[in-house]
Structures are given as structure tokens and as C-alpha cells.
Amino acid sequence: MLELSLAAFAAAFLLIVLAEMGDKTQFIAMSLATRYNPYKIIFAIFLATLANFALVIVIGQLLTTIVPIESISLAASLSFIGFGLWTLRDEKPDGEHIKASRFGVIATVAIPFFIAEFGDKTQLTTISLAVQYRNPISVLLGATLGMLVSDGIGIIVGVVLCKHIPQRTIRWLSATIFVIFGLVGIYEVLVSKIGLSYTALILLLLISLSVSAMITLAKKGQIKILKKP
């Protein structure tokens, strides 16, 4: 039976907390806190983090040989752009209840978190610690708790912002942040593969499409608000 290691647990906890501060997933938690129940968000983050870290600890090396990490990172970056646009859909007046997708709040939050961690520095840190300490359970527990603490801080910030800033403003800011993170991630993957010129053209196309989509969603939201009796 594998014994727990306090050293492995503490190292994973501290390093993941530090790595997650200011990371994209912390911004996701902050944004979602303005949209959904914070307790459901933290539970969804727990499920997504536990599943993701357990997966990479068990088959981390195998996964990167079957599916290139660049492909996973590219898919995650594209999902950020989609998620950013999704936050603007069905825009409603401040204070009006916003429903989750048909999958429910837990799945709506957990899925992007699960995807976002692939290729992220927190995931790579977890793999390295599991190899270093040879105690995957302790690393998994410490890393998961570290994610909950750092993203919990993001949730608290999001709740505070929601009380002082109009929800529409926060939603637009969040959407912009997600799109920027997505574009940065795509740049990091493509620039070494196809060169700066082609990467710049692809980014310009994605920026144009994203801006057009955001403007369209904004217009639809305004029409719905004006039609509301």
C-alpha cells in the first residue's frame, strides 16, 4: 500500500498555488463567479482538476506520445476563444437570472477547466512532482488542493467585482480576456511550426472573426433587452 508523503503533498500544494496565480484558469474562475453559484463552481473545479491531474499522472507520458502536446494546447486555446464568445450569448439586463447550458452548471464549468489544464504549467508541474517524489497520490491531493485555493481566490474576487461593477461590463471584460488568452496560446503553438508571417495572418483572421462575432452577439443582446416588456 502506498504511503502518503507530507513532503510531496506540501511541494505540490505550494508549487501549484504559485503557478496558478494569474493563470488563465484563475481568470476563468473569476469570470464564472459573476455568472453562477460560487459553490457549484468550486465543486466543478475540484472534479475537473482531480480528473485531469489523475489522468496525466497515470498516463502522462503515454498521452504526449499518442497526441502531441502542441495539438492539445492548440485545441485548448481555440476553446478559450469559443468560451469567451459564449459568455456574451443571450446577454440579459443586470441582475436577471442567467441559465446554464443544457448540461448543467457543473458540467458547463468542469469541461472547459478540464480542457484548459492540458499543456498548462500546473499540469506539467504535477507530472514532474509525481516523477520526482514517486508518490502520485500525495502529489495528486496536494496539487488538487492547491488549485482549489488559488481558484477560490479568483472566485472571491469575481464575487466582489460582481457587487461593484455592472455584470455586463464584467462579462465583456471576461470575454476579452478569454479571447486574448486563446490568441496568445495559438501564437505560442504556431509560431514555431509555420513561422511568424503565417501565424500573424491566422491571428488577424481569428481576431477579425472574434470581433465580428462579439459585435453580432452584442447587437442581439441589445435587441432582446429592448424587446423585453
PyMOL commands that set and color helices and strands:
alter all, ss='L'
color gray80, all
select helices_A, chain A and resi 6-20+24-32+38-66+69-86+104-116+121-133+136-164+167-194+196-227
alter helices_A, ss='H'
color red, helices_A
deselect
rebuild
show_as cartoon
